[in-house]
Amino acid sequence: MTLCKQLSLAAALAVMACMGAAPLAATAQDMPAATAPAAPGDPGATPMTDQAVFEAFHGKEGIQRIADATIDRSVADPRIAEVFKGIDIAKLKTHLAQQLCYVLGGGCAYTGRDMATSHKDLGVNMAEMNALVENLQWAMDKEGVPFRAQNKLLAKLAPMKKDVVTR
């Protein structure tokens, strides 16, 4: 497996970790009381400080397009569609966009649950995570994000794999 593929697996868990939010400006009060954190959630990684990487993703609007496209493609993907059954897709898109924006140093607050809590009952396996990462990479390519910037994001997301893949 290539380094790029390995890094891609990490990005998938970030996407799936967001499963539990509305646009980048959503707050905890937008979430049901049972899942709303008392404070901003744990996005699973510290933010980048290189503003050029954030800009390579075309700012908050580009990040939202990437999150939307990733989730839309994943919901329609027969390899992983089942994982998204019963999931609030609008909330998922919001949390993913918030998480990516936060990790890319865009100054967004992440209001979702932590990765382990978000994924504990989903039973995600490596093949499903790989499919999600492929969809994320497709969305980043579609947005015109340079390969090098994509890899920087994927490297930040990679450590979350341990909290996402549960079987």
Secondary structure by P-SEA (a helix, b strand, c coil): ccaaaaaaaaaaaaaaaaccccccccccccccccccccccccccbbbbccaaaaaaaccaaaaaaaaaaaaaaaaacccccccccccaaaaaaaaaaaaaaaaacccccccccccccccccccccaaaaaaaaaaaaaaaaaacccaaaaaaaaaaacccccccccc
